[in-house]
Amino acid sequence: MPWVKKTRRRIIENLHFPVDEVKTIDVYTIDGRLSLQDLKKAAAGPLSDPVIQHFAIDSGLADRFDWMIEVGFRSGVTDNVGKTAREAITLLLEPAPAEAPRVYTSRQYLISGPIKRNDAGKNCLQPAGQRSHRTV
């Protein structure tokens, strides 16, 4: 994926961190009353591409990384992908749920390399209007 290579290059060039590898995971947080069957239907349908992506429900896909930085939208900032995902889930499920679930998106960056703890919080992955969280 081209943006992964670009992100790795930006970290190396702008922050001068020794990054060996960057992987990403797209995260959809669904706030609503959906059955496990409905969640699987949404995950396998409009929320992922079965040819190039894997999905998990209530468990993580992240492995083999030194740092994880998750970037998502701040409260009050429009999440267009989340809004579209909400609409897709509502159209997919029949009968439609009484109340459409809220969907929030974020991206996890799995970074491998000898980056120091103090440096991991200074990331170039967080555009304006977004929040981030780091994990060792």
C-alpha positions in Angstrom: 0.0 0.0 0.0 1.6 3.2 -1.1 0.6 5.3 1.9 2.4 2.9 4.2 5.7 3.4 2.3 5.1 7.2 2.3 4.4 7.2 6.1 7.6 5.3 6.8 9.5 7.7 4.6 7.9 10.7 6.4 8.9 9.3 9.8 12.5 8.7 8.7 12.9 12.0 6.9 11.0 14.4 9.1 11.5 12.9 12.6 14.8 11.1 11.9 13.5 8.0 13.7 15.0 4.6 12.8 11.9 2.9 11.3 12.3 -0.6 9.9 8.7 -1.3 8.9 5.2 0.3 9.1 2.0 -1.6 8.8 -1.6 -0.3 9.1 -4.9 -1.6 10.3 -8.2 0.2 9.6 -10.4 0.1 12.6 -14.2 0.5 12.7 -15.7 1.0 16.1 -19.5 0.3 15.9 -21.7 1.7 18.7 -25.0 0.1 18.4 -27.0 -3.1 19.0 -25.9 -5.5 16.3 -25.8 -9.3 16.6 -22.5 -11.1 16.0 -24.0 -12.4 12.7 -24.7 -8.8 11.6 -21.2 -7.6 12.6 -19.7 -10.5 10.6 -21.9 -9.6 7.6 -20.8 -5.9 7.8 -17.2 -6.8 8.3 -17.1 -9.2 5.4 -19.2 -6.9 3.2 -18.8 -3.2 3.0 -16.1 -2.7 5.7 -13.4 -4.8 4.1 -12.0 -6.1 0.8 -11.8 -9.9 1.1 -9.1 -10.1 -1.5 -6.5 -8.0 0.4 -7.8 -7.6 3.9 -8.6 -9.7 7.0 -11.1 -8.7 9.7 -11.6 -9.5 13.4 -14.5 -8.7 15.7 -13.7 -8.0 19.4 -10.1 -8.9 19.0 -7.0 -7.3 17.5 -5.1 -8.1 14.3 -1.9 -6.4 15.4 1.2 -8.5 15.8 5.0 -8.1 15.5 5.5 -4.4 16.2 7.4 -2.2 18.6 5.0 0.7 18.8 1.3 1.1 17.8 -0.1 4.6 17.3 -3.8 4.8 16.7 -5.1 7.9 15.0 -8.8 8.8 14.8 -11.0 11.8 14.7 -11.5 14.2 17.6 -15.0 14.5 19.0 -17.0 16.9 16.8 -14.9 16.4 13.7 -16.7 14.9 10.8 -15.7 11.3 10.1 -16.8 10.8 6.5 -15.7 7.2 6.3 -17.6 6.4 9.5 -20.7 8.2 8.2 -20.5 6.1 4.9 -19.9 2.9 6.9 -23.0 3.7 9.0 -25.1 4.1 5.9 -23.7 0.9 4.3 -24.5 -1.1 7.4 -28.0 0.2 7.6 -28.6 -0.7 3.9 -27.0 -4.1 4.3 -29.1 -5.3 7.3 -32.6 -6.4 6.7 -34.7 -5.6 8.4 -32.8 -2.4 9.2 -32.0 -1.9 12.9 -34.5 0.4 14.7 -31.6 2.8 15.3 -28.6 3.0 13.0 -25.4 2.3 14.8 -22.8 5.0 15.1 -19.5 4.1 13.4 -16.2 5.7 14.2 -13.0 5.0 12.2 -9.4 5.1 13.1 -6.1 3.7 11.7 -3.5 1.8 13.7 0.1 2.3 12.6 2.3 -0.7 13.7 5.8 0.6 13.7 8.9 -1.6 14.0 12.3 -0.1 14.8 14.4 1.0 17.8 12.4 4.1 18.6 12.7 5.5 22.2 9.6 5.9 24.4 9.8 9.7 24.4 10.1 9.8 20.6 7.1 7.5 20.0 4.6 10.2 21.1 6.1 12.8 18.7 4.5 11.4 15.6 3.9 12.8 12.1 0.8 10.7 11.7 -1.7 13.0 13.3 -3.3 15.5 11.0 -5.3 18.4 12.3 -8.6 17.4 13.8 -7.4 14.0 14.8 -6.4 12.4 18.1 -3.7 9.7 18.6 -2.9 7.1 21.2 0.3 5.1 21.5 0.9 1.6 22.7 4.1 -0.4 23.4 
